Amino acid sequence: MRTSEEIYHRVRWDPRFDPARFVLGVAQRSAAPKRVPLERFTPGGDIPWHRVLFFEADGETVWDRTSGVDWIDATDAVRIRTPRRLPSPYFTSRAPHAFSPYTDTWEPAPAGSASPVTSLTVPTVLTVLTVLTVLTWNTLWDRYDSDRIDTARRRPLLLDALYAADADVIALQEAEPALLDLLLGTSWVRAGYTLATDPAGRDAADCGLLLLSRLPVREAGLHVVGPHKAVAAAVVETAEGPVTVAATHLSSDHSPAGASRRDTELAELATGLAGVEGEVLLVGDFNDGGDRPQTRLAMTDAWHEVHGPADRTPTFDPCANPLAAVSSLAGRVSRLDRVLLRTDRLRARTAQLTGDAPGPEGLYISDHYGVRVELGAAVPAVYISDQCGVRVELGLRWHLDEPHVDLVTVATGALSPADAGHLAERVAAALPGARVHVVGSRRMGCALPDADLDLVAALPGACDPVLLRQRLAAALPEAREVREVAGARVPGLRFHLDGLDIDLVTVATGALSPADAVARRAELGEAAAVALSAVSDAAAVLAAAEPQRDAFTVLARNVKAWARARGLDSAPCGGLPGLAWSVLAARTAHESGELPQLALLRHFFATWAAWDWGEAVGPAASAGAPVTVLTPTSPVRSCTTQVSAAGRDLLAAELYRAWEILESAEDGDDPRSLLCTPPPLPEQHTAWALASVRPGPDQGRLRGRLLALITALTDAGAADCRVWPRPLTADGRTGYAIGLGSTPPDGPRLTEIGTELLRGIRDASLAPVGLSALRSSGDRAFADGAF
């Protein structure tokens, strides 16, 4: 059998184990073995290895010196099935604890479990969390000036204020064991919150950080930054997926060389948080009244997002708050406490102070004011359940099979076919004699909530774009931003109407009746035939999905959401268009029979991960291109000619990754967050370029040149280059980030390529750019968490 030292280090460093769930049995003289949590055991400390008698995992003995048991590799008791969001060794695992009314004690909480008041049961009617509320507060500990800060009187006021804040996550700094005991004995904390550490541990005493969550806590961890300085983190489950909330307290100017220490601590935080996948909130007391914390960490300040970058509302005010005057060195009014965001999905809806007014007898709760921020996604989520099952109206969500629960997904805010048809009729009324068709994902019923509405109009006679624009603007005065589509093979207009972006492709039918245009499209020339085939392609995809049309709708929507999150959904950037994903989903649904949703999703990824892309998808014997997905109706053509060999390899790897995630998901697990985690782009590319232009009509022309840029960069040696398809806007320019792969061309060559291929687009450029500049760009829609 292996030694106790080997077992310890195996558990401590193997990412498949959760150290917080292990206990060591340590021999004592004339007494039963003492159980010591593994995370509190110090290798090479006072306890020699030969006194370690056994290891337990969730109460199961997995190694025992006396009996010779060594089952660490055989047990499934504490294996991590879902990759950790808080990577080791930066974060040391902590065991979240929840209060058990049955034992009247705080006990380890199962990973991802909800507190008693947040447990959901079916059937019921529930409003699922669509707002994540975070409160951060430096509570002023009693270590200094204890005779001047009235701690005993302030603590009850603090508890009342925390309760009134009604926050999903509470992050406290300068918390002490006495405050922790007070919180853990409070009824509303016991009833609703999980503590993101072991209350018997020394985290509060050593670093003064506490995290409490009334959302399920998937995992928790702590990283020590320096003496009495750390970052505590918890991954909480929201209705839209996991979010990592981290809390810290940086050095103040009371410390020697405080500013220099803060720079070191920020660098340490930047390194550690870069390894945390997905959405991250960093909160706490940064002891810096300027912009350095958010700039250095490339994060968004929630206060600025709500109140604007010029707002300097203080959270530490020695002029107004006598407690702040006691602890202040310079008497400077500062905004020290922040909620920083690294997320695309969440937006700061409100940001306000708490504790900024005195209580009884003029007493303030702390020398700092708390900061309460409400964050929310654009799409609400509502569960409506009944005796037969659950109907989920939720923008983008995945669903696991559950016994006796039939899950049906409908996109909230999605345009119904009737609504889309009504809009098409309004456009047709503005164009006399025209026949207007809804096409694309809206026609197929598998559009994501923010998808455009695609229309094709067959017009009698000739087609004058200027006249069409005038007619449309006159008939639909509420339409905004009506403009011609630049560089299109057939004329088109783009405009905004009733909250939707609408793309209208127009085809002149000459002497042919617009009513016959789709059926007789071959007579109108190749470009017109291709445009009109969008009508028949959508109908053919729906026919191919029969008799599983409903299953296809859900599957296609989920696949498109995954493709968007992983950056595979943009044809102008070398990805697959929506039609290609719909063709693949329709074929899967048709061939799979009546599979439950999760099984059907798993079958989709299994099928296409194993697909030989030398074979075309559609009525052809061979492809001859890296990826060939053929359109279902004439003129039959590949809609994936833009996919390069590197793009094919990326597609195959992403499909296989998704298949593995779904294949390894345990019953009751929700793999949605893993599937839709943005790719770790900084790890995949050693250098980046930015193709950009001034905002305006040239943006579309720039987007149309991206494939040519990919080809030129590939020829220049960057065979694995990749355009991230979400545009960014910063410093008065808009553009696209291009990862240059493992062998990037140098700056002069980039400039040469940009000069050649972007010629004719005013002020367009292709230039090297640092990753920090991308992360700090002003456009959240760009990052998607991938940077």
N, C-alpha and C positions, 0 to 999 in steps of 0.2 A: 504494500500500500504506500501511497505517497505521504510525505511528511506534512505536518500541520502548516509549516511555512509555505509549502507548495500550494496547499489548498487555499490558504489565505490569499496569496497573490493571484491564483487562478480566479477566485471570485471577485477580487478587487479590480482586476484589469480586463477580464473577459467581458466584452459588451453584451454577451448573451445572458449574463447574470445581473440581478439587482442586489448590490451589496446591502442595501437597507433592510432586506428581508432575511439576513443571516445573523445568527447568534453563535458566539463561541462559548463553550463550557470550560472554565478555568478552575484548576484544582486549588483548594484551600486546605490549610492544616486543620484537621479535626472538625471539618464542616463539609456540607454538601457543595458540589461545584457551583461556582458563581457564574451566572449567565451574563455575558457582556456583548452588547450589539457590536457587530463587526466594524461599523463605522467609528466606534469609540475605542477600538483597540489600536494601540500604537506598536507597530513592529519594531523590534529592537529596544523597546522601552523597559519598564520595570518587570513585566511578565515575560519570562523566558518561554521559548517555543515548547519545551517539554512539558510545561504545565497546561498547555491547551489539550483538553481531553476529547472534545467533540465539536462538531459543527452541526447546527440545526438550520433548516430552511423552512420557514412557515411552520415551525413545530416538528418537522420531519428530520430525523437524524440522517445526515448524508455522509458523515465521516465520524468514525469512532475509534480512538486509539486502542481501547481495551479489547473490543470484539473484532477489530480488523475490518470494519465496514468502510467501504470507499465507493459510494454510489453517486458521487458528484456528477459524473457524466451520464448516469442512467435516469436521474430524476427529472421530471418535468415540472416539479412544484414551483420553481422560481425562474424558469426560463422566460426571457423577454421575447414575446412573439412580435411585438411591434418595436421597430428600431427606436431607440431613445432620442428624444429631442434635445436633452441636456447631455452633451457628449462627455465621456470620460476620456482623459483624466482631468480635464479642466473643472468639471463639476463633480463633487463628491456627492453620491446619492444620499438623500434624506428620506425617511419614512413619514409620509403624511399621516396625521393622527386625527381621528374624529371621536366625538364623545358618544359613548354607548349608554343609553338609558337603562340597559339591562344589567350592566355591571357597575354603572355609576362611575366609570373611569374613562379616560382618553386612551383609545386603543389604535393600533395601526389600521389605517383605512385601506381596503383593497384598491389597487390602482384603478383610477377612473371612476370610482364609486361616488355617488351623490350623497350629500348629507340627508338626514331624514326628511327635511322639509322640501328637498328638491327631487325626491324620487318620483318618477312618473309611472302611472298605471294606465292600462287600457281596459275597458273603454272609459273615456272622460273627454272633457272639452278643455283645451289648454292653449294659452298663448305662449309659444316657445320663445325663449330669450332672443331678442333681436338687437338689444342694446347691452353692451358690456360696460359696466360702470366701475371705475377704478378710483380709489382714494389713496393718496400718499400724504404722510404727515410725520414730521419730526416732532416727537412728543416731549422733548426736553427731559433728559434723565436727571437723576438726583446726585450725580457724581461730583458736581461742582456747585458752589454757592447754595448749598442745600438750605441754609438758613434764610435765603432771600427769595426763594421761588415757590413756596407754598405747595409743595408736591402733594401733600395729603388732601388739600382742598381741591387741587386741580384734577386729580385722577377721576373722581365721580363725574366732573364736567366733561372730561374726555370720553368716558364711556357713553354718556348721553349723546354727545356729538357724533360719535362713531355710529351709534344706533340710528340717529336721525339721518345720517348720510346715506343710508340704505345702499351701500356699495356691494358689488359682487366680489370684488377683490380689495382687501385692505392691506396696505403696505406701510408699516411703521418703522421709523428709525429712532435711535436712542431709546429703545425699549429695554427694560431691565427685568430680571426675574420676578420682582414684586409686581410689576405691571402685567407680566405674563400670567402670574397666578391669579390676578384680579380678573383678567379677560377669560381665563379658562373656567372660572367659577361663575361667570355671568350667564344667565339663562338663555338670552338670545344668541350668544356665541355658541353655547353648547347645542342649541337646537338647530342652528343653521350653517355653521362654518366648519371647515376643515383647516387644521393648522399644518403648514407645509414643512414641518420638522417634528422631531420627537420632543415633547415638552420636558422630558427628563434630561435632555441634552444640554449642552452649554452654548448653543447658538446665541441666545438672547444675552447671556452674560459676556460672551466673547466679542460679539460684533454689534449687538443692539438692533438686529434686523428681525422683523416678524412679518410673515405673509399669512393672511387668512383668506379663504375662498369659500363662497357658498355654491360655487360651481364644482362639478366633479374634478378632482385633481388626478391627472394621469401619472405625473411623476414630479419629484422635487429634488433640488440639489443646492449645494453651497460651494462657492469658491472663495478661498481666503486670498485677498489682494495684498494685505499687509497687516501689521499689528492693529487689531481692533477694526480692520476694514475688510469688507467682503462684499460679495454679490450673492443674494439669495434668489432662487428662481423656482417657479412652479409652472407646470404646463396644465392649463385648465381647459376643459371641454366646453365649447360653446355650441349653439345650434348650428353654426356654420363651420365647425371644425376646431382643432386645438389652437390655442394662443399661448405663447410663453410670456409670462409676466415676471420680470426681474426687478429687484429692488437693491439699491446701493446707497451708501453714504460716503462721499469723498472727503478727503482731509480738508480741514478748515485752516484759516490763517493763524489759529492758535498753535498749530503744529509748526515746528521749525521748517523753513523752506516749504511752506504750505502749497504755494502755486506750483513749484516743481514737483511736489509729490502728487498733486492732482493730475499733472500732465502724464506722469508715469502710470497712475491709476486709470486714466482714460485710455492710454495705450493698451493696458492690460485688458480692460473691458472690450475694446475694439477687437482684440485678438480672440477673446473668448466668445463673444456674441457672433462673430463671423462664422463660427462653427455650429451655430444653432439654426436649424432649418425652420422655414415657415415664418409666421408672423410673430413679432417680438415687441413688447412694451417694456421700456426701461424707465423706472420711476425712482424718485428719491430726492435726497438733499445733495445737490452737486457742489454746493459752496462756491459757486461761480455765477456772478450776475451778468456775464456776457453771453456770447453765442458759441463759445468754444465747445461745450459738451455736445450739442447737437451737430456742430460742424465736424468735430473730430470723430464722432461716431456715425456720421452720415445718416442721421435720423431726423424725423420731423417733430417739431415742438407742437404738441397739441394745443397749447395756449395760443400760440401764433396762428395755428390753423383756424381757430375760432375768432380770435380778436384782432388778428393782423400782426405783421412783424414789428410794427412800431410800438405795440402795447408793452409797457414795462411795469405793469402792476406788480408791486412787491409782495413777496411772501415772507419777508423778514424786514421789519420796520421799527428800528429803535426809537424813531421819533414819536410813534403812536403807541407802541407796545412796551410797557416797562420791563417785561421779562426779556425782550430783545435788547433793551438798553443795558441790562445786567451783563449779558454775554457778549455784547458787541465790542470790538476793539476800536473801530474807526467811526462808529455811528452812521455807517453807510446804509442807505435804503437799497435793498437788492431783491431780485427775483431768483432765489436760490433753489427752489423746489420745482421739479419739472415732471411732466409725463411725456416721454419721447417715444415716437412710433417708428417701427420699421414694418409697414404693412401697406398693401394696396387696397385690400377689401374694406378695411375699417376706416371710418372717417370720424374725426372729433366733432360731435354735434353740439356739446356744451362743455364749457370749462369755467369753473367758478371756485372761489375761495370758501373755506369754512374755518370757523374759529377766528375770524378777522374782526370780531366785535367783542368787547368785554362782557363778561357775565356778571353774576352778583358781586356787588361791592367793587366793581371795576376790574375784576380778576380775569386775565386772559388764560386760555387753556394751555398754551405753549408759547415759546418765544418765536416759533414759526407758525404760519397759517397753513392749514391743509389745502390740498389741491384735489378737487373732485372733477373727473372728466367722464363724460358719457361718449362712448364710441359705438357706432352702428354701421351696418352695411346698408346699401341702397335698397335692397330687396327684402321686404318683411317675410317672416316665416310664421305660418299658422298651422297647427294641427287641428283637424276637425275629425273626431272619431265617433263611431257609433257601434251598435251591437255587431255589425257584420265585419268591421275592420277599420282601417284608418285611411283617410284621404289626406294626402299631404300636398299642400299648396306652398311650394318652396322653390325659390329661384333655381339653384343648382344644388342638388342633394342626391346622395346615393342611399340605397336602402338594402338592408339585409333581410333575408327570409326569416320570419318569425312564426312560431307555431300559431295557427288559427288566426293570423293577421295577414290580410291581403293588402299590400301596399300599392297605391296608384299615385303616380307623380304627375302633377300639373304645374307648369311654370307660372308663378305669380307674376302678373303684369304682362304675360305673354298675350299677343294679339290673337283673338280667336279667328278661325277661318271666316266667320260671318263678318267680323270687324274688318278683316283684311279685304274681303270682297266689297264692303261698303266704301272703303277708301279708294279701291280701284274704280268703282263706279263714279266717285266724285272726280277722279282724274279724267276718266273717259268723258264725263260731261263737259270738261274744260276743253276737250279736243274733239270737235264735231266729226262724226263718222268713224272715229277710232274704235278699235276693239282692244281693251286693256286686260291683260292676264296677270294674276298673281303667280309668281314662280319662286323657286328656291325653297329654303327651309320653312318659310311661312306657309307655302302651299302644301308642303309635306307634313306640317304639324310638328316639326321637330326643332323649331327655332329656340335658341337661347333667349332669355328675357330681353336683352339689349340688342338683339339682331336687327339689321335693317329690314325694310320691306322692299323686296325686289319686284318690279313690275316690267312687263314687256308690252309695248303698245304697237299694234299694227295700224298704220295710218294710210288713208286713201291718198293716191297721187304721190307728190313729192314730199320731201321732209326738209323744212327750213328751221334749223335749231333756234335762230333768233325769233322767228315768228312763234314757234312753239313756246318759247320762254315767255313771250309777251302774253300769249293766250292763257297760259297757266297762271301767271301772276295776276291777270285781270279776273279770272274766274275763281281763284283761290287766294284772296288777299291775305288770308291768315298764314299762307305758306311763307316760310322764311328761308333766306340764304339760297334762293333759286340760282343755280349756276350750271353751265355746261360742263360735261365730263371731258377733260382734256385727254387726247390720245386714244380715244375709243375707236374700235373698228367700225362701229355704227354709231350714229348720233345718240346722245343721252343727256339727261338732266338729273341733277341731284338737288334735293331740297328737304326741308324739315316741315312736317305737318302733323298736328295732333300728337306731339311728343315723340314722333318717329323720324328717323332719317330714311328717306325714300330714294331709291335708285330707279330711274325710269329709262329703259332702253327703248328707242323708237326705230321702227322699221317702216320704210316707205314701200307700199305694195303696188304702186303704179296703177295699172288697169285692173289688177286682181282685187277682188273684194276682200277687205280686211277679215271678214268672217271665214274665208277660205285660206287665209295666209298660213296658218300652222300646218294644215294638211298638205298644202302645195308649196311649202317653203323652198323646196329644191329649185323652183322656177325663179326665185328671187336673187340667186347668187349665193356664194358660200358664206359671206359675212352675215347676210340676213338669215340664211338657213340656220347657222349656228345660234344666232340670237333667239330665233323662234323655237329652236329645239329645246330651250329651257322649259317650255310649257309641256312638251311631250316627255321630256326626261323626268320631270317631277311626277307625272302620272304613271310613268313606267316603274319608277322606284316604289311607289305605293302599291302598284300591282304585284311587283316582285316580292313584297313583304307579306302578301296574303298567304294564309289566313291569319297571320300574326301581326296585323297592322298596329294594334295598341302596344304590343311588346316592342315593335320596331320603333315607335315614337319615343318611348322611354329610353330604349337602348341608344338610339341615335343622339338624343339630347345628352345623355350621360357621357357618351364617347366624345362628343364635341366639347363638352366642358373639360374633360381630361385633356384633349388635344390643345385646348386654349391654354390651360395651366402649364402645360409642358412646352408651349411654343411651337406646335406642329401644325397650326391651323391656317397659315397664311400662304397662299399660292405666290404672291409677289415676293415673298421672302424665302421661297424654296420649299414650302410645306404643301400639305394636301388641302384642296378647297373643300367646302362643305358638301358639294355633290359627291366627291370621292368617299368621304366618311359615310354619307347616306347610302351609297351603293354597297359599301362593305357591311353596314348595319342591316340593310334590307336582306342581303344574302344570308347573313348569319341568322336573322330571325326566321326566315323562311325554312332554312334547313334544320333548325334546332327544335322545332315543335313547341310544345307548351312547357317551356322551362320557366322556373321562377326567375325573378329579376336578377338576383345575384348570380345564379347559375348561368343565365344567359349572358351576362356581362363577362363572366369568367370564360365562357365558351368563345365569345368574340375575340378576346385577347389571345386565347390559346390557338384559335384558328389562324389568326393573321400573324402571330409571332412565329408560327411554324411554316408560314407560306413561303414558297419558292418564288421570289420576286422576279425571277427570269421568266415566269409565266404570267401572262396578262390576266387581269380580272375582267372577264367579259368574253364576248364571242370571238376569240382569237387564239391561235395555237401557241404563239410565242410573243414575247414583248419586244425585245431588241433595245429596250431602254432600262435604266435602273429600276423604275417603278412604272407600271402601266395599269391604270384603272380606266376602263373605257366607258364612255357615256352609253346609256342604254338605248338611245334612239338615233336615227340618222339626222345629220351626218355623224356616223360613229367615229369618235376620235378619243385620243387619250386626254384626260383632264389633269394628268400628272407629269407632263413633259418637263416641267420646271424642276423636278426632283433630281438632284445630282446623285452620283455614286455615294458621296459622303452623306447626303440626305437620306438615301436608302438605308445605309448602315445605322444612322441615328434612329430612323423610324423602327427598324427591326429591334434595336436595343431597347427603345422605349416600350414597344409592344411586349417584349419579353419581360421587362421590369414589371409592367402592370400585371401580366399573367402571374408572375411569381408572387406578387403581393396578394392577389386574390386567391391563389392556390394555397398560400400559407395562412390565410385568415381563419381564425378559430370561430366556432359557433358563438354568436353573440357579439363578435367584434365588428367594428365598422371600419372598413379599409378606405373610406372616402378620403380622409385627410392625407393618407399616404399616397394614394393615386394622384391627388391634385397638388402635391407638394411641388413647387417650382424647382426646376433643375439647378444643381449647384454650378452655375455658370462660371464663377471665379476660379473654380478648380479645373475647368475644362479648357480654358484659354489663357495663354500666357501674356497676351497683349490684346488691346482693343482699339478699334477705329470708330470714328463717328462720321456718318454721312449726314449732312445737315444743310438747311436752307432757311431763309427768312420765312416766317409764317405768311401764308397767302396761297394764291392759286398754284404756285410752283411746288407745293407739297405733294400734290398728286403726281407731278412729273418726276419728282425725286423717287417716289415709291415705285414708279414704272421703270426706273433704272437699276433697282436693287439686284435683279437677277443678272443683269450684265456685269454689275460690280462683283457678284459672287463668282461668275465665270472668270473674270479678269484676275481676281485674287487667287483663284484656284490655279490658273496658269502661272501666276507669280510664285507658286510654291506653297500657298496656304490651302492645301487640298481639303482640310477639315474646318474651313471657316464657316461661320454661321451668323445669320442676321437674326437678332431678337426682334420679333414682330410687333412689339408694343412701342409706339413712338414716344419720345421724350421731348420736353420743351424746357429750355434753360438758356439764360443769358440772351434772350431775344431770338433764339434760333430753335428750330424743330428738326428732328431727324431720327436716325436709327443707329443703334449700337451694333457693331459687327465684331464678333469674336474671331480672332485671327488664328486660332488653333495652335498647334505645337511648333509650327515653323513660320512665324509671321514675317512678311516683307518689312523692310525698313521704312523710315519716314519718307525719304525722297521717292521711293518706289510708290508708296501710297499716294503721295501728291501727284505723281505722274499719272497713275491710274485714274484718280479723281478728275484731273484736268482733262483727260481724254474722254472719259465716259460721261461726265456731267456737263460737258460743253453745251451751251445753249440754255442752261438753267441759271438764272441770275443769282449770284452770290452763293451758289452751291459749292460745297467743299467735302473732301474726304481727308481726314487728318487723324493722327494718333490721339488717343485720349486715355487718361488714367482711370482706373476703376473707381477711385474715390470721387472723381468728378461725376461719373455715372450715378453713383449711389446718392450723391447730393443734388442731383438734378431736381428741378422743381416739379416734375410731373410724376405723380404717384402711379398713373396708369402705365408708365413704362416699366417700373421695377418688378411688379407682381411678386415681390419677395425673392426674386431670383438673384438679386444683387445684394 
